[in-house]
Each structure stands twice: as C-alpha cells, then as structure tokens.
Amino acid sequence: MIKVSILVPIFGVERFIERCTRSLMEQTYQNIEYIFVDDCSPDDSFKILNAVLAEYNRDHVSIIRHEKNKGLGGARRTALFSATGDYILNVDSDDYIEPETVSILVNEVKRTGAEVVRMNCFFEWENSLSIYRGLWDNHPAIYTQLLLSAVTLPGVCFHFIKRQLYYDLNQFPREDINTGEDFLLMPILCYHANYIGNIEQPLYHYIQTNFSSYTKNFNSKKVEDLQKVADILYNYFCDKPNFVKALNEGMWQKKVETMLSCHYQHYPLVDQLPTWLPMSTTTMKTQQKLAAPLVAGKHWKLLWIYSTLYNWAFNIYQKFKGR
C-alpha cells in the first residue's frame, strides 16, 4: 500500500490552521503520515494546531519546531527530510483539500505509475470561488516547458511527487529561497519524471484572503529570490533552446506581473530580474501585454499611471464578484 507524507509549513496562519488540519486528518485514504513544521510562528497557530490534533489519532503525526525562522523554503526542506512516505503532498497551512484528495491521487499513481501527478484547484475568497484548470501534458519535456513559460501553475502544492525523485536528482527546497521556490523545483523534477499524471477534478483549495502570505507582499528579498531562480534554471536548461525560450516567456511574465503589483519606487529593482531579448508576451494576460512595452522601454511614469488605473478597476471587479 502506497504510503503518503503530507507536509505542512506553519507561520502566521491562526485564522486558517484549524480548517486546514481538519481537512488533512479527515482524508478517506488511511496510509498517511503528517509532518507539521512550526517555523517560529508569532501567533497562536501552534496552539490551535495542537488543540485540533487532540481530537484525532496522533500516531502518524509529527510536529517539528524550528529554533529560528527559516522561511517557507526552509520549512518545506525540514519536512521533506523527515518524510518516509512513497509520495509527497505539500499543503500550505492557510489552504485545505477535499476529503478524497489523497485517495484520488494514489489511484492515479496506481493507474499510470506516474512519478508526478498534477491536480486542478479552487481559487477561494471569503464569499466565492473559481476553478483553475491549468494546461497539462503527460510528456515530461512538454509539461516542463509549460511550467517554465508560466502558463500553468508550478506550485508544489498542486503536485503529488514521488519522494525518491527528489533524492535521485538531489533536488530539494532551498532554505535561501522563499519566493519562486516551486518555480525552481517543479520544472527540474517534472523534466526527469517518467510520466506526468493529471486529475481534472479540482481538489486543492488555494486561499486568496491571507494577505500576510509570502505571495501577497513585496520586498527586495522577493526580487533577489527570483533572480536566483532564473539564473539556476537558465544554467540547468541552457543547452535546450526551447526550454530557454519558455523560461524567457515565464520571466517576462513574472517581471511585468511584479511591477503591476508593486510601488513605483521599486520599478528599478524589479527591472533587474533577468530576462532575455526578444521580449515575449505569448503567455501574458491582456492587462500584462498592455503593460509589457512600458516595462521593456522603462517608461516608469506611464507604467505607474497604467498600474494605478488597472488596480483600481481590478479592485472594483473583485468587489463586484464578491471577493
């Protein structure tokens, strides 16, 4: 029977941790070990976690507490090195999963023998949700290019991964990278996988209302991390022109996306993100395509005006949708 390790980093999630934990402990699949890593959370997350776990059988639960904060990459790394399962499922502690998630993923592994299985997800707000259906191909090289070009989400939480694959490739989450850690790891793991399985049914609830999460805040470390990620991926795939082209598409998208969400004063810093000419807008959304020439031409004042207007309109749209 396939053993599954569910890895959960914890930091500043007291509003969400109860729902997340219950969704994990109430999985229909039985052979699961749970590894929670408390990354020096400053709130009551750890207290709430223990209170919820007290209601369940804790025989297969491990809680690891960091003595100092190591960030998301460090917490994932700690959990992975403690895991003993055949397959790994990462779940962020502000998110949650459907009760049959692990059963469905394991059945896909049994059916196909896939070393990586991706799944669709719900984008969830307070009063509404939408279904995200990413692009997929079962051929590892093609799917890797989809990940590099950012046309499908690279999140480790949306992938079910054979644990031995990490060790065979010597590829693990990095303690020095918190932003883009999945954009770095998933293309390499998927490129070397034997087959990419797919679950059309959305199983993962990706919460959009945790405004203190890593993905919701801008700082210089975020740019530094993305610079490292781009350089590492470029060096890894530099002898494969189609992969470099896909990476360039993905990095242009991330550069434009970051500038649309940060303040004017940070534009020169974000502009340091490595991208290679020619600029590609293939994978961009319409609002990003309109901003891309302003980014490429360093027309910062026009970009700020456009960004302000876009964000104003987007916020109105979100309120209209009940988000």
Sequence and secondary structure as in RCSB ss.txt:
>XXXX:A:sequence
MIKVSILVPIFGVERFIERCTRSLMEQTYQNIEYIFVDDCSPDDSFKILNAVLAEYNRDHVSIIRHEKNKGLGGA
RRTALFSATGDYILNVDSDDYIEPETVSILVNEVKRTGAEVVRMNCFFEWENSLSIYRGLWDNHPAIYTQLLLSA
VTLPGVCFHFIKRQLYYDLNQFPREDINTGEDFLLMPILCYHANYIGNIEQPLYHYIQTNFSSYTKNFNSKKVED
LQKVADILYNYFCDKPNFVKALNEGMWQKKVETMLSCHYQHYPLVDQLPTWLPMSTTTMKTQQKLAAPLVAGKHW
KLLWIYSTLYNWAFNIYQKFKGR
>XXXX:A:secstr
   EEEEEEESS TTTHHHHHHHHHT S   EEEEEEE   SSSHHHHHHHHHTTS  TTEEEEE SS  HHHHH
HHHHHHH  SSEEEE  TT EE TTHHHHHHHHHHHH  SEEEEEEEEE SS EEEE     SSHHHHHHHHHTT
SS   GGGEEEEHHHHHHHT    TT  TTHHHHHHHHHHHHSS EEEEEEEEEEEES  TTSGGG   HHHHHH
HHHHHHHHHHHHTT HHHHHHHHHHHHHHHHHHHHHS GGGHHHHTTS   SS   TT  HHHHHHHHHHHTT H
HHHHHHHHHHHHHHHHHHHHTT 
